[in-house]
Structure formats: structure tokens, C-alpha cells
Amino acid sequence: MSQEQSQPIRFFYQGKVHEVTDVAPTRTLLQHLREDHHCTGTKEGCAEGDCGACTVVIGSLVNGELEMRNVNSCIQFVPTLDGKAVFTVEDLKQKDGSLHPVQEALVECHGSQCGFCTPGFAMSLWSLYLKQEGQTEPVCRKTINETLSGNLCRCTGYRPILDSAQRMLELPKVDFDKAALAAALQEIQRDKMFSYTHSGQTFYAPRTLAELAQLRAEQPTATILAGSTDVGLWVTKQMRNLGNVIYVRMVKELHNLGIVDGMLEIGAGVSLDDAYKAVLEHYKDASLHELWQRFASQPIRSTGTLGGSVANGSPIGDSAPWMIVLGAEIVLNGSQGRRSMLLQDFYLDYMKKDWQPGEFVEAVRIPLPKANQQFRTWKLSKRYDQDISAVAAAFSLELDNGIARNVRIAYGGMAATSKRAPNAEAAIEGKPWNEATMKAAHAALATDYTPLTDMRATSEYRMKTAQNLVQRFWLETRPDGALPASSVNAFAFA
């Protein structure tokens, strides 16, 4: 299977299908646009998916439906575009040469400063413009903020840009022919594995779980790629040679999403946005919804996957703590067959996981809520949007006539892996959920972790805030006089 002849990369760009045969498998879309096509409207700011200057919109077919999402071109490899469409700021110009309403609004509202970041803002706003087709209600400030969460302006001026987001929808409408694009993309879809080779390096994109399992068995050292939100930085920042690459995002079975054996199963190809949305249909908790909003940015959540996040196993990952306290399982597949384990058992040490040769993540499974279960998760970081956590915390317990049962506490950023707090849990388990119990857990937490000092926080800050979150959890869930989140949320009155 792995010796198939190289195929050209095909994607829709500037009104036609382009075929690419002469770029490295890890050449980024940003490099391809600027250096190969000389379309320099798309800018490079950070080359790590943070600043948003490189934002473009990618169109793809998902279950036959067209999806248009704003993404960071600086960390997307060109072969991942096979079968998709790419739109840049150059595409906003109308056929008669006039400005698109997005551009016109930025001009009217003085939303452009030095101009370097403006193309990225324009493309994020265009993705919002497309989503508003058919909507009768004005776009709300919250939706605008979420859309622009991945665009970090370098010279402020945020208010005019927010004004532009509202103004663009008041200007004469410009339609986008989604049906025509969907038809064009349908012509370049593949039924079998895509294989592209250049300079001795091969990029594989299997279409079925069987293809993936066989390929992984043949190439156990190949780099697994899903959303490229982490692996992309291995190339752009660490200059690593990834060797052969197996792109799992096109495997149909990895997009499964539904209830299996009484648990919510999320395939490893499901985006972070779609995964969090599915979880929130069952866990209707405001803290989890806030974490979803604060998890990186909209472009990162559109391209990253929950399966890739847990496979990476970063000690400061936002998802692992809450998944651990809910008793989530990870489903692994490979030449030896399928196996599953508790996510907490998958992490052995810093960036060390319980892999077997030739295995890959197939899915994660999250138990459904239990009666009388109290669950919260929080993220502490220097910046509200688009920032890496200093501390991520999650708590779960069940109240039985005021007695705490099945207590689970987990933190990220406090140890070499996301891990539970056994001593703090023991201080609460089987005891009345009152202030004395909370204080005992507060003290016990100091024996569960020895956090490090780094650029994000000191060890003292991490421990103090981790303990304070135990108190916050008690304040919000205590049997008598529980406080609403608005009473203890630092951002409630911002």
C-alpha cells in the first residue's frame, strides 16, 4: 500500500482547480501563497497559529455539505488542501473591481491601522459574513468576539474593527455561490488513499480506517497528522524533519460522533469545535462553555481535533483535566486490534504515553452525566482569549444527602502530565461537603503537586490559585447557599 505512485495535490483556488506536484509535503500554505503564487496579501506574523495575520478561509465537503472555516495558513501543510478550496484576501475583490462589503466596512469604520494584520481580520470577518447568510437577527458582539479571537492586532484599534463587523452586514449584500463551489469540490474528491511524494518524503491521506490501520502497521514511525495545530510548529519553529506523514483527517470513520455503549464517542478526526459542542449538549455547564470559548481561537478550534489534543498529551492542555474527572476513555487502534483505557492511565510521564508500536487514536469516549453530579472546569491564563493555561482545573463529585461521593479532581499545568489529586480527593470522599471538608482538601492539595516556575506563572502562584479553585468549586456547589457563577467569576463585571 505505501508504495503507490505519487499523485498531484488538487485544490480549488482563484476560480479553478490547481494541481501541485513540486512542493515539499511540509511546505505551508502561507509559503505556497506568498512565494509560489506571489499572492502577498496574506501575511506572516508569528508562524505558529497565534496572531491571525495569515488567516485564510478553507472550503471543504463534510458529509456532502460545504463548510467554510477561517484557518491559520502558516501551519497548514499544502497536501492537506487536497480536495478543498482556498480563499485569500485577494478573492474578496468583486468582478467589477469594487470592494466587498467586508472591505468597505473596514474602510468606512477606519478598521485598518498599519494594515499588516488587516487581511487576516478581513478573512475572519468574511467567514462570519458567510455564516450570516439567511439570518434575520443582527450579529451580536459575542459572536463577533469569538470570530476575531484568533486575530491579535499589533496596533490596537479594536473598536473600529468591531464596528466594521456590524457595518458589513448593513451594506448591500454580496452573494457567494456555495452550490457552485460544492459542485467543483465534488469533482476532485477521492475514494481511495491519496499519496504524494516529493524529495523522498511521502504524505499519505487514507480514506478508511482499514487503510489507516494497514498503513500505520507498515510505517509505525511515520508522523501522525490531524489538525496541524501542534505538529505544524514542529516544522515552522523547530525545523524538524517529520519523515513520512500520515494525515488522518480524511478517514471517514474518524468523524463518527454519537452515543456508543452509553458513552459519547468522538472520533479522532472531529474538530475541537464540533467535539465541545457535542459534549455541551449533555454537560450544560457554563464553565465548560467558557473553556470552549477560551480554548485557543476559532481558527485553531476549527482545524484542531480533540483526539489530536489528547494524543499530544501536553501537561498544560485544557481538555485533559475535565476529561479525566469525567472518567473519559481513549480508544486506540493498530495492528494488534482495538483497545481502550482510562485517559488518566494513558499519560505515563512528561510527553510519554502508553503507546504500542503502530497504534493511533481512533476516538475518545466520555461518560454521560450522572444524577446529582456536580462538575466544573476552569482555565487560568494571562490573557482571556487565545492563551496557554498557567493552570487548568476540573472537579466532579456526586452529592448524596450532602455527602460527597465519587470525588475526582484533576489539574493541568501542575505536574509533568495532567493528573488527578489523590490526597485532595481523599480529604473530600465520603465526608459532608462543607467548609471544613473544603479546607482539608485545600491543604491536602499541597501534597499532591510540586508545580514548576516558568514564563507563565510561578510555582507559588500555581499552587495558590489551584487551592483557590477548590474553594470556588465548593462555593458554587455547596448544599446550602451555593453561589451562582456570576458571584465568583472574575470576568463577570468586566
N, C-alpha and C positions, 0 to 999 in steps of 0.2 A: 504493500500500500504506500509506503513512504517514499518509493522511488518513482512516483508518477511524474510525467513531464510538466515543466513549469508552464503556467497559464498566465496570460496578461491580467493585470488589475483593471477592472472596468468600473467606472463610476460616472454619474451624470454631473456635468459641470458646464456652466455658461451655455446652456441650451442644447447640449449634445452629450453623447456618451464618449468619454475619453478612455483610451487604453494606455496603460503604463507598463513598460517592460524593463526600464533601465534605472530603477532606484533601489537602494538598499532596503531590505524588509523593515528596518527600524528607522527609515527616514520619516521625519514627522510631516504631518500635513502642512504645518506652518512653513517649514523649509521648502516643501514642494510648491506651495503657492508663491512664495516670495522669490525663490531662487530659480525654479524651473519654469513657472508661468509668468514671473515678473509682475504679479499682482500684489503690490506692496501696501495696499490699504490695510490689510491685516498686519498687526504689529506684534513684535516680540517684546514682552516686558520682563517676565520672570522665568519663562521656560520651565515652569513646574505646575501650571494649572491653578495659580492663585490670583493673579492680577486682573485677568479678563481682557487684556489688550488684544489678545489673539482670537477672541470669540468669533465663531462662525456658526452657521446653522446646518445641521445634518438631517437629511430626509431619509427615512428607511421604511420598509414594509414590515409590519409586525402583525402576524396572523391575517395578512391581506389588507390591513389598514395602514394608511400613511401616517407616520409620526414625524413631526418636525421638532427638533430639540436643539437648543443652544449648547455648544460644547467648546472646550478649550482645544484649539488646533495644535498647540505647542507640545502636547503629549499624546496625540493620536497618530499612530503609525499609518502610513499610506495604504498598506494592504488591507487594513480593517475597513476601508471605504468600499471594498468590492461589493457591488450590488446596491450601493447607496447613492445619495445625491449630496453635493456640497454647494453651499451658498455663502458668499462673502459680501462685504460691504459694496463691492463693485456691482453686485447684482441688484442693488436697490434702485439704481437709476432706471427711470421709465423709458419706454421705447422712443418717446418723443424728446428724450433728453431731460425731462423735468425731474424734480426731486420727488422721492417717495414721501408720504406723509410723516414717516418716522424722521427723515432728514429735515423736512420742512419745519417740523415741530422743534427740533433741536436748534434750528436757526432762529425761529421766532422767539423761543424762550431763553435764548443765549445759553444753551446747554453745552456748548463746546468751549473749552478753555485753551490750553496749548494745542489741543487736537490729537495728541498721541493716543489717548485712551478712547477717544470718541468713536472710532469704528467698532470697537468692542461693545460699547454702550448701545450703539445703533443696532447691532445684530441681536443683542439681548432684547431690546425693545421690539425689534421686528418679530422675534419669536413670540412675544406677548401679543403683538398686533394680530398675528395669525390665529392665536388661541381665542381672540375676542370676536372672531367672525361668527355672526349669528347671535351674539349676546346682546341683550337689550339693556342690561344694567351697566352703569358706569364702572370702570375698573376701580377697585378700591386700593388704598395706599398700601395695605398689607401685601396684596398680590404684586404690586409694583416693587416693593422692597424685596420680596422673595426672588422676583425675576432678576433684579440687579445685584443680588447678594454676591455674585461672582465677579463683579466689576469694581475693583478697588481704584478709585480715582486718585491720580497723583497730584492734583492741584485743587482739591475740594470742588465747590460749586455744585453740591448735590441737589439743592432745592430746584434750580433750573432744569436739571435732568428729570427730577420727579414731575415737575410741571410739564415737561415735554411728553412724558408717558401718558398724561391725561389729554394733552392738546392733540396728539397724533390721531386720537380716535374721534376728535371733533372735526377734523379736516375731511374734505371729500374722499370717499372711500376708494381704495385701490384693491381690486380682487386678485387673488392668487389661484391659479388653476391647479388645484390639488389632484383632480381626476386625471389630468394630462400627465402630471408628474408620476402618479401611481402607475399609470399605464406604461410609461417609459421605464420605470424601475422594474416592472414585471418582466420586461423583455431581457433583463440582464441578471435575473435570479438564477441560482444554480441548485440543482437537485443533489449533486454529489460533492464530495470534498473538493475545496479549492486549494491549489498548491502553487506557490510562487517561489522561484529560486533566483537568487542574484548573488554573485561573488561567493558561491559556496554555502550560503545561508538560505534556509528554506522556511517559509511561512506557510503553515497548514491551517485550514479552516474547515474542520469536519462538519457534517450536517446532521449526523445521527449519533446517539450515544454509543452504538456499536462501533462506528467508525472511530470515535474518540477513544474508546477503551482499547481497541486494537492498536491505534497509533501510539497511545501512551505506553503500551506494553513494549512496542518496538523502540520507542525513544523515551526512556524513563528520565533522561537528563535534560530534555528539551524544556524551555521556559513556557509555563502556562500563562496565557494572557486572557484577561476578561475585559475590564474596562480601561486598563492602561493608566489609571489614576495613581498607581504606585509604581508599576513596572516602567512606565514612561520616564519617570525620574531616574531610574537606573541608567538610562541612556543619556538623557539631557543633562544630568547633574553629575553622575558617577562615571560616565563614559564607559559603561560596561558593554562587553560583547555578550549578547543574550544567547548566542548559538542559534539552533533551530527554535522556532516559536510555534506553539500550538494555541490557536485562537479559538476559545470555546464558546464565544458569544453567538455563533450561528447554529449551535446544536439545538435542535427543536425541543428535545426532552428537558433541557436545562432551563426552559422557560415555563415549566409546569408550576402552577400556583393554585393550591386548593387544600382541602382537608383530606388527610390520609391517616387512617388508624387513629382518629380522634385528635390529631395534631395538625397545625398549619404547616404545610410543606412548601418551601420556597426554593425553586430551582436555582442553581448557581449562576444562571445566565440572566436572572431577573434583576432589573436595575434597583439601586438603593431606593429611589423614589417610589417605585411600584411595590417594593418589599415593605417599606414603612407604611405605606397606605393600606396594604393588606393587613398588617399587624394591628393597625389602629382601628380597623373595623371590628376587632374583638376586644382589644385593650383600649378603651376610650378614655385614656388618661392624658390630662393636659401636659404633664411633664414629658411624656413620651412624644407628644405632638411638638412641643417646643424643641426637644432634642432633634427631631426630624428636620425642623426648620433651620437649626443651627449646625447640622451636620454638613460641614464644608460649604458648598454653594450649589445652586441649581444645576449648573453645567456638570459638576462633579457627581451629583446625585443622579443625573440623567445617564451618565456613562459608567460610573462605578457600580459594582454589584455587592450585595450582602454576602454572597458566597465568597467572592474575592476578598472582602474585608476580613472575614473570619479566617480564611486560608492564610492571609498575610500575617495575622496574629500580632499586630503591633501592640506593645504594652500600653499605649495611650489611645487605642482605638475606642470610639464612642459606643459601638454596638455591643461589643463582647460583654461588658458588665451586666446590662439588662437582660441579655440573652441567657447568661449564666444563672442569674437569680430566678429566671422563669423555668429553668431546667431544660433549656434547648439542647437538641442533639445535632450532631453533624453527620451527614451521610457521605461516606467515602466509597469510591468505586475504583476498580482496577482489574488487573489480570487474575487476581485471586478472588474476584467477586465483590459483592457489596457488603459493607459493614457500617454500623453506626455506633456512636458513643456519645456520652455527655460532652458538650462543648468544653466544660471545665477540665475534663480529662485529656482533651486534645492538646492543650498547651502544657509542655513539659518544662520549658525554661525560656530564657530570652531568645526569641525568634526560633525556637526549637519546638517542632510539633511531632505528634505521633503518626508520622507517615510510614507507609510501607512502599518499597520501590514500585513505581508505575501507578501510584494512586493519584486520584484527583477528587476534588469536592464535587459531589453531584447535587446536594441540596442541604438545607438546614431545616430542622423541624422544631416548631415552637408549640409547647402545650397551650391549650386554651385556658381562659381564666377559670378559677375555682371559686366556689361560694365563700363569701366573707374574706376574700383575698384583698390585701392592701398592697399596692405596687406603686413605686415611684422611681424615677431615674433623673439625674441631673448632670449637667456639664458645667465646669468652671474653666474659664479661659479669659485672657486679657481683653479680647475683642468679642463682641456678641456674635457677629456673623463671621463665617469663613476663617476660623482659627482652630489651632490644635489644642486639645484639652490639657490643662495642668492636672486636673483631677476629673474623672468621670465616675459617678457613683450610681448604684442601683440597690433597691431594697424590696423585699417581698416577705410578707407574713400573712397568716390567716388568724383571724380573731375568733376565739371560741369562748363566748361569755366573758370577754375581757382578757382572756389568757392567750398569749402569743404562741402559735404553733407553726411548724414548718418554716422556720426563720431562715432567710437567705440574704446575705449582704455581700456585695462584690464591688471592687474598685478597679479602675484603670488609672495609670499614672503613679501608682503607689508601690509597684514592685516590677520585677522583670517581665511579668505577664499580667494580664487581667486575672485576678484571683479573688476567691472568697475570703471572708474574715472569720475564721472558725471561733476565735475566742469571743469576739463581739456577738456572734450568733448564739454561742452557749450562754452568754450573760442574759439573753432575752428568752431563749427557748423554754417554754413551759411556765413562764412567770407572768404575773399581771403586767399588762402593757401600760405602766405608769411612769412617773418621772424618775423614781428610784431605779427602775429597770433600765430606763434610757441612760441615766448617768453611769450605771455599771457598764453598759455597752460602750459608752463614750470613753471610759477609762480603758476598757479591755482592748479597744482598737489600737492603742499604742503598742500592744504586744503582738499584733497581727502583721504590722508592716514596719519597714525601715526605709522610708522614701528617700530618694536622692535629690540633690540640689542641681538644677540645670538652668538654662536660659528662660524657661517658662515659669519656674517657681522654686522657692527654697524648700528644703525638707520640712522646716518648721511650718511654713505656710500650708504645705500639702497636708500635714498631719492635723493642724488646727482646723482647716476647712473640712477635711474628711470627718472629723469629730462633730463639727457644727452641723453637717448634713444629717448625722444620726439624730440630732436634736430636731432639725427641721422635719424629718420623717415622722418623728413622734408627735410634733405639734400638729401635723396635718392628718394624722391617723389615730390619735389617742381616742379611746372610747368615750371620754367625757370632754366636751368642749373643743373638738377638733377645729382647727383654723382653716379657712379657705386659703388657697394658694396665693391669692391677691394680698393676704395679710403678711406673708413671709417672703414674697418674691421681690428680689432686689430691683427688678425691672418694672414692677407693677406701676410705679409712679413716675417713670421716666418720661 
